[in-house]
Amino acid sequence: MQKLHELKNNYFCPMIFADTHTHLYLDAFEDDRSEAIQRAFDVGVKYLFVPNIDAQTAKSVLELAQQFPNQIFPMLALHPTSVKSDYLQQISEIEKVLHEHNNLVKGIGETGIDLYWDKTFLKEQQESLEIHAQWAIKAKKPLIIHARESHKEIFEVLHSFKNQNLKGIFHCFSGDYQIAKQIVEMGFLMGIGGPLTYKKSTLPDVVKQFRLEHFVLETDSPFLPPVPHRGKRNESSYIPLIASKMAEIFNTDIEAIAKITTQNAITLFNIKDAFNYE
């Protein structure tokens, strides 16, 4: 297997994409992580943003980013499904890592509230989200929101930070028009991934009511693969499949989708040496 440091990160591709949410460090990529990264590079997915899950995975995220300082970017937070009785200790450990690597870390996430699996720690999840929002404001970094059956609760928390220049992404957006409207009014972007391509998805009807400037692309790999890969492992090289569906919805070409969504990402994350389309 090709070693990570041997991968090609300089290549020509007519379109440049960003995957704003991929869990490349998980065991699902243990056997072919380097190949998966190369496949992404080969199809033009130049920028990969990688959120940790907890204090333990923060190190793995940073190790990947350090090997590709201009293409793989770490984001740090405590995932809402990892918020348990020890959440304050976990957050404290992650905060230390954030301070040590502040210049390398590009976002605070993913955080949020997840009420799908368990509602036991709702109060703790709310407090965790508040803490991460404070980090994002202080560090001037985007906040990456995980919302599952919890938009109302998340909006209630974020309302207290109104007019504090809080911005970010509602990752894996799956809401209706009213939810999308609130997200846009808050100044956040919506992360669009594989579910956009699903046959019974209502996302296309919602997405087409907003401008492309309100979206970024993501995979959430290894989860939520787009058609025709449903039921298999997802990976960043599938971003063009999502972009193709976006192009169909907006009646434009995939080049326009790549240009606008990638620009949205590099502006939000303040990537200094970003590819210039002009």
Sine and cosine of phi, psi and omega as CSV:
sin_phi,cos_phi,sin_psi,cos_psi,sin_omega,cos_omega
0.00,0.00,0.72,-0.70,0.00,-1.00
-0.89,0.45,0.69,-0.72,0.01,-1.00
-0.97,0.25,0.51,-0.86,-0.06,-1.00
-0.84,0.55,-0.66,0.75,-0.10,-1.00
-0.96,0.29,-0.15,0.99,0.01,-1.00
-1.00,-0.06,-0.08,1.00,-0.05,-1.00
-0.92,0.38,0.51,-0.86,0.04,-1.00
-0.99,0.17,0.83,-0.56,0.09,-1.00
-0.86,-0.51,0.22,0.97,0.15,-0.99
-0.82,-0.57,0.90,-0.43,-0.06,-1.00
-0.36,-0.93,0.28,-0.96,0.05,-1.00
-0.99,-0.17,0.73,-0.68,0.10,-1.00
-0.54,-0.84,0.75,-0.66,-0.07,-1.00
-0.91,0.41,-0.38,0.93,0.03,-1.00
-0.82,-0.57,0.64,-0.77,0.03,-1.00
-0.90,-0.44,0.80,-0.61,-0.01,-1.00
-0.90,-0.44,0.32,-0.95,0.15,-0.99
-0.82,-0.57,0.74,-0.67,0.18,-0.98
-0.98,-0.18,0.97,-0.25,-0.13,-0.99
-0.99,0.12,0.09,1.00,-0.01,-1.00
-0.31,-0.95,0.98,-0.21,0.04,-1.00
-0.57,-0.82,0.69,-0.73,-0.02,-1.00
-0.98,-0.18,0.90,0.43,-0.10,-1.00
-0.89,0.46,-0.35,0.94,-0.09,-1.00
-0.99,0.10,-0.17,0.99,-0.07,-1.00
-0.94,0.35,0.32,-0.95,-0.05,-1.00
-0.87,0.50,-0.38,0.93,0.00,-1.00
-0.86,0.51,-0.37,0.93,0.01,-1.00
-0.96,-0.27,0.20,0.98,-0.10,-0.99
-0.85,0.53,-0.63,0.78,-0.10,-0.99
-1.00,0.06,-0.33,0.95,-0.06,-1.00
-0.54,-0.84,0.60,0.80,-0.05,-1.00
-0.86,0.52,-0.73,0.69,-0.03,-1.00
-0.89,0.45,-0.64,0.77,0.03,-1.00
-0.92,0.40,-0.63,0.78,0.01,-1.00
-0.90,0.43,-0.64,0.77,0.04,-1.00
-0.91,0.41,-0.68,0.73,0.01,-1.00
-0.90,0.44,-0.63,0.78,0.03,-1.00
-0.88,0.47,-0.61,0.79,0.05,-1.00
-0.90,0.43,-0.74,0.67,0.04,-1.00
-0.83,0.55,-0.68,0.73,-0.10,-0.99
-0.90,0.43,-0.47,0.88,0.01,-1.00
-0.99,-0.16,0.16,0.99,0.09,-1.00
0.99,-0.11,0.11,0.99,0.06,-1.00
-0.99,0.14,1.00,0.01,-0.14,-0.99
-0.99,0.10,-0.52,0.85,-0.08,-1.00
-0.91,-0.42,0.82,-0.57,-0.03,-1.00
-0.83,-0.56,0.86,-0.51,-0.02,-1.00
-0.96,-0.29,0.83,-0.56,-0.21,-0.98
-0.86,-0.51,0.93,-0.36,0.04,-1.00
-1.00,0.01,0.61,-0.79,0.12,-0.99
-0.99,0.16,-0.04,-1.00,0.03,-1.00
-0.90,-0.44,-0.65,0.76,-0.05,-1.00
-0.45,-0.89,-0.13,-0.99,-0.03,-1.00
-0.89,0.46,-0.59,0.81,-0.05,-1.00
-0.92,0.40,-0.61,0.79,-0.06,-1.00
-1.00,0.06,-0.13,0.99,0.01,-1.00
-0.86,0.52,-0.64,0.77,-0.01,-1.00
-0.89,0.45,-0.67,0.74,-0.01,-1.00
-0.89,0.46,-0.65,0.76,0.02,-1.00
-0.89,0.45,-0.70,0.71,-0.03,-1.00
-0.92,0.39,-0.61,0.79,0.02,-1.00
-0.88,0.48,-0.67,0.74,0.04,-1.00
-0.89,0.45,-0.71,0.70,-0.04,-1.00
-0.90,0.44,-0.59,0.81,-0.02,-1.00
-0.93,0.36,-0.43,0.90,0.04,-1.00
-0.98,0.19,-0.42,0.91,0.01,-1.00
-0.73,-0.68,0.94,0.33,-0.15,-0.99
-0.89,0.45,-0.31,0.95,-0.01,-1.00
-0.94,-0.34,0.09,1.00,-0.06,-1.00
-0.71,-0.70,-0.54,0.84,0.06,-1.00
-0.93,-0.36,0.83,-0.55,-0.12,-0.99
-0.85,-0.53,0.78,-0.62,-0.02,-1.00
-0.99,0.13,0.49,-0.87,0.14,-0.99
-0.74,-0.67,0.64,-0.77,-0.12,-0.99
-0.80,-0.60,0.68,-0.73,0.08,-1.00
-0.05,-1.00,-0.03,-1.00,0.11,-0.99
-0.96,-0.29,0.89,-0.46,-0.02,-1.00
-0.87,0.49,0.66,-0.75,-0.06,-1.00
-0.85,0.53,-0.53,0.85,0.02,-1.00
-0.97,0.25,-0.15,0.99,0.09,-1.00
-0.99,-0.14,0.03,1.00,0.03,-1.00
-0.98,0.20,0.96,-0.29,0.01,-1.00
-0.81,-0.59,-0.33,-0.94,-0.04,-1.00
-0.89,0.45,-0.40,0.92,-0.03,-1.00
-0.99,-0.14,0.36,0.93,-0.16,-0.99
-0.88,0.48,-0.57,0.82,-0.01,-1.00
-0.92,0.39,-0.59,0.80,0.07,-1.00
-0.92,0.40,-0.69,0.73,0.03,-1.00
-0.87,0.50,-0.72,0.70,-0.01,-1.00
-0.89,0.45,-0.64,0.77,0.01,-1.00
-0.88,0.48,-0.67,0.74,0.00,-1.00
-0.91,0.40,-0.66,0.75,0.01,-1.00
-0.92,0.38,-0.62,0.79,0.01,-1.00
-0.88,0.48,-0.61,0.79,0.04,-1.00
-0.88,0.47,-0.69,0.73,0.02,-1.00
-0.90,0.43,-0.64,0.77,0.02,-1.00
-0.87,0.49,-0.70,0.71,0.00,-1.00
-0.91,0.42,-0.61,0.79,-0.02,-1.00
-0.93,0.36,-0.49,0.87,-0.09,-1.00
-0.81,-0.59,0.60,0.80,-0.11,-0.99
-0.84,0.55,-0.65,0.76,-0.04,-1.00
-0.95,0.32,-0.45,0.89,-0.02,-1.00
-0.99,0.14,-0.59,0.81,-0.06,-1.00
-0.96,0.27,0.78,-0.62,-0.09,-1.00
-0.97,-0.23,-0.23,0.97,-0.03,-1.00
-0.41,-0.91,0.31,-0.95,0.07,-1.00
-0.96,-0.27,0.96,-0.27,-0.04,-1.00
0.15,-0.99,0.25,-0.97,0.11,0.99
-0.99,-0.16,0.64,-0.77,0.06,-1.00
-0.85,-0.52,-0.15,-0.99,0.01,-1.00
0.72,-0.69,-0.45,-0.89,0.01,-1.00
-0.65,-0.76,0.75,-0.66,0.02,-1.00
-0.82,-0.58,0.93,-0.37,0.00,-1.00
-0.94,-0.34,0.22,0.97,-0.01,-1.00
-0.97,0.23,-0.74,0.68,-0.07,-1.00
-1.00,0.07,-0.65,0.76,-0.15,-0.99
-0.36,-0.93,0.74,-0.67,0.02,-1.00
-0.97,-0.26,0.10,1.00,-0.08,-1.00
-0.85,0.53,-0.66,0.75,-0.12,-0.99
-0.95,-0.30,0.60,0.80,0.00,-1.00
-0.85,0.53,-0.75,0.66,-0.01,-1.00
-0.85,0.53,-0.69,0.73,0.00,-1.00
-0.92,0.39,-0.61,0.79,0.04,-1.00
-0.90,0.43,-0.63,0.77,0.05,-1.00
-0.89,0.46,-0.70,0.72,0.01,-1.00
-0.92,0.39,-0.61,0.79,0.04,-1.00
-0.89,0.46,-0.69,0.72,0.03,-1.00
-0.88,0.48,-0.66,0.75,0.03,-1.00
-0.87,0.50,-0.70,0.71,-0.01,-1.00
-0.88,0.47,-0.71,0.71,-0.02,-1.00
-0.92,0.39,-0.58,0.82,0.06,-1.00
-0.89,0.45,-0.64,0.77,0.05,-1.00
-0.89,0.45,-0.66,0.75,0.08,-1.00
-0.85,0.53,-0.75,0.67,-0.07,-1.00
-0.87,0.49,-0.68,0.74,0.00,-1.00
-0.91,0.41,-0.72,0.69,-0.03,-1.00
-0.90,0.43,-0.67,0.74,-0.05,-1.00
-1.00,0.06,-0.12,0.99,-0.05,-1.00
0.84,0.54,0.74,0.67,0.02,-1.00
-0.84,-0.54,0.47,-0.88,0.01,-1.00
-0.93,0.37,0.53,-0.85,0.02,-1.00
-0.98,-0.19,0.80,-0.61,-0.05,-1.00
-0.97,-0.23,0.90,-0.43,-0.16,-0.99
-0.98,-0.21,0.79,-0.62,0.16,-0.99
-0.98,-0.19,0.88,-0.48,-0.04,-1.00
-0.79,-0.61,0.90,-0.44,0.06,-1.00
-0.70,-0.71,0.94,-0.35,-0.09,-1.00
0.80,0.59,0.67,0.74,-0.14,-0.99
-0.47,-0.88,0.29,0.96,-0.05,-1.00
-0.86,0.51,-0.66,0.75,0.00,-1.00
-0.86,0.52,-0.73,0.68,-0.03,-1.00
-0.92,0.40,-0.60,0.80,0.01,-1.00
-0.93,0.36,-0.70,0.72,0.02,-1.00
-0.87,0.50,-0.60,0.80,0.02,-1.00
-0.89,0.46,-0.66,0.76,0.02,-1.00
-0.93,0.36,-0.74,0.68,-0.10,-1.00
-0.94,0.33,-0.38,0.93,0.01,-1.00
-0.86,0.51,-0.53,0.85,-0.02,-1.00
-0.94,0.34,-0.19,0.98,0.00,-1.00
-0.96,-0.28,0.29,0.96,-0.01,-1.00
-0.86,0.50,0.63,-0.77,0.02,-1.00
0.92,0.40,0.39,0.92,0.06,-1.00
-0.92,-0.38,0.33,0.94,0.06,-1.00
0.87,0.49,0.58,0.82,0.07,-1.00
-0.99,0.13,0.77,-0.64,-0.01,-1.00
-0.63,-0.78,0.18,-0.98,0.02,-1.00
0.32,-0.95,-0.50,-0.87,-0.07,-1.00
-0.72,-0.69,0.73,-0.69,0.26,-0.97
-1.00,0.06,0.99,-0.12,-0.08,-1.00
-0.91,0.41,0.59,-0.81,0.03,-1.00
0.80,0.60,0.78,0.63,-0.05,-1.00
-0.84,0.54,0.71,-0.70,-0.02,-1.00
-0.57,-0.82,0.31,0.95,-0.08,-1.00
-1.00,0.05,-0.04,-1.00,0.04,-1.00
-1.00,-0.04,-0.13,-0.99,-0.06,-1.00
-0.88,0.48,-0.70,0.72,-0.04,-1.00
-0.89,0.45,-0.64,0.77,0.05,-1.00
-0.91,0.41,-0.70,0.71,0.02,-1.00
-0.87,0.50,-0.66,0.75,0.00,-1.00
-0.88,0.48,-0.67,0.74,0.02,-1.00
-0.91,0.42,-0.64,0.77,0.02,-1.00
-0.88,0.48,-0.72,0.69,0.01,-1.00
-0.89,0.45,-0.68,0.73,-0.01,-1.00
-0.90,0.44,-0.46,0.89,0.05,-1.00
-0.98,0.18,-0.17,0.99,0.00,-1.00
1.00,0.03,0.24,0.97,0.03,-1.00
-1.00,-0.07,0.35,-0.94,0.11,-0.99
-0.99,-0.16,0.28,-0.96,0.07,-1.00
-0.94,-0.35,0.77,-0.64,0.04,-1.00
-1.00,0.04,0.85,-0.53,-0.06,-1.00
-0.93,-0.38,0.78,-0.62,-0.05,-1.00
-0.75,-0.66,-0.46,-0.89,-0.09,-1.00
-0.78,0.62,-0.64,0.77,-0.02,-1.00
-0.82,0.57,-0.36,0.93,0.05,-1.00
-0.86,0.51,-0.47,0.88,-0.08,-1.00
-1.00,-0.01,-0.06,1.00,-0.08,-1.00
-0.96,0.27,0.61,-0.80,-0.13,-0.99
-0.83,0.55,-0.67,0.74,-0.07,-1.00
-0.99,-0.12,0.18,0.98,-0.03,-1.00
-0.93,0.37,0.67,-0.74,0.10,-1.00
-1.00,-0.04,-0.03,1.00,-0.04,-1.00
-0.85,0.53,-0.69,0.72,-0.01,-1.00
-0.81,0.58,-0.63,0.78,0.00,-1.00
-0.92,0.40,-0.52,0.85,0.02,-1.00
-0.98,0.17,-0.75,0.66,-0.08,-1.00
-0.84,0.54,-0.68,0.73,-0.10,-0.99
-0.93,0.38,-0.14,0.99,0.03,-1.00
-1.00,0.03,0.03,1.00,-0.02,-1.00
-0.80,-0.61,0.30,-0.96,0.01,-1.00
-0.98,0.17,0.42,-0.91,0.01,-1.00
-0.88,0.48,-0.40,0.92,0.01,-1.00
-0.90,0.44,-0.18,0.98,-0.02,-1.00
-0.99,-0.14,0.13,0.99,-0.10,-0.99
-0.78,-0.62,0.49,-0.87,0.25,-0.97
-0.77,-0.63,0.35,-0.94,0.01,-1.00
-0.99,-0.15,0.47,-0.88,0.01,-1.00
-0.40,-0.92,0.28,-0.96,0.10,-0.99
-0.93,-0.37,-0.56,0.83,-0.20,-0.98
0.86,0.50,0.44,0.90,-0.02,-1.00
-0.87,0.50,0.59,-0.81,0.22,0.98
-1.00,0.06,0.23,0.97,-0.07,-1.00
-0.99,-0.11,0.27,-0.96,0.18,-0.98
0.80,0.60,0.82,0.58,0.00,-1.00
-0.93,0.37,0.55,-0.84,0.04,-1.00
-0.97,0.23,0.28,-0.96,0.18,-0.98
-0.89,0.45,0.71,-0.71,0.23,0.97
-0.98,-0.18,0.45,0.89,-0.09,-1.00
-0.96,-0.28,0.24,0.97,0.00,-1.00
-0.84,0.55,0.66,-0.75,-0.02,-1.00
1.00,0.00,-0.10,0.99,0.02,-1.00
-0.90,-0.43,0.03,-1.00,0.04,-1.00
-0.96,0.30,0.67,-0.74,0.06,-1.00
-1.00,0.06,0.39,-0.92,0.09,-1.00
-0.41,-0.91,0.28,-0.96,-0.14,-0.99
-0.90,0.44,-0.41,0.91,-0.01,-1.00
-0.93,0.38,-0.14,0.99,0.03,-1.00
-1.00,0.03,-0.01,1.00,0.02,-1.00
-0.80,0.60,-0.67,0.74,0.02,-1.00
-0.86,0.51,-0.44,0.90,0.05,-1.00
-0.92,0.39,-0.64,0.77,0.04,-1.00
-0.93,0.36,-0.66,0.75,0.03,-1.00
-0.88,0.47,-0.62,0.79,0.02,-1.00
-0.89,0.46,-0.65,0.76,0.04,-1.00
-0.92,0.39,-0.63,0.78,0.06,-1.00
-0.88,0.48,-0.66,0.75,0.01,-1.00
-0.88,0.47,-0.64,0.77,0.04,-1.00
-0.89,0.45,-0.70,0.71,-0.03,-1.00
-0.90,0.44,-0.65,0.76,-0.06,-1.00
-1.00,-0.06,0.08,1.00,0.03,-1.00
0.80,0.60,0.76,0.65,0.01,-1.00
-0.68,-0.74,-0.13,-0.99,0.02,-1.00
-0.99,-0.16,0.30,-0.96,-0.07,-1.00
-0.92,0.39,-0.45,0.89,0.04,-1.00
-0.88,0.47,-0.63,0.77,0.02,-1.00
-0.92,0.40,-0.63,0.77,0.04,-1.00
-0.89,0.45,-0.71,0.70,0.01,-1.00
-0.87,0.49,-0.74,0.68,-0.07,-1.00
-0.88,0.47,-0.76,0.65,-0.11,-0.99
-0.96,0.30,-0.73,0.68,-0.04,-1.00
-0.93,0.37,-0.57,0.82,0.04,-1.00
-0.93,0.36,-0.66,0.75,0.05,-1.00
-0.89,0.46,-0.63,0.78,0.06,-1.00
-0.85,0.53,-0.68,0.73,-0.04,-1.00
-0.93,0.37,-0.74,0.67,-0.08,-1.00
-0.94,0.34,-0.46,0.89,0.08,-1.00
-0.95,0.31,-0.74,0.68,-0.01,-1.00
-0.87,0.50,-0.70,0.71,-0.06,-1.00
-1.00,0.01,0.00,1.00,0.07,-1.00
0.84,0.55,0.80,0.61,0.03,-1.00
-0.99,0.12,0.91,-0.41,-0.17,-0.98
-0.96,0.29,-0.63,0.77,-0.11,-0.99
-0.98,-0.21,0.57,0.82,-0.11,-0.99
-0.92,0.39,0.46,-0.89,0.09,-1.00
-0.85,0.53,0.69,-0.72,-0.02,-1.00
-0.96,-0.29,0.88,-0.48,0.00,-1.00
-0.97,0.25,-0.33,0.94,-0.11,-0.99
-0.96,0.28,0.00,0.00,0.00,0.00
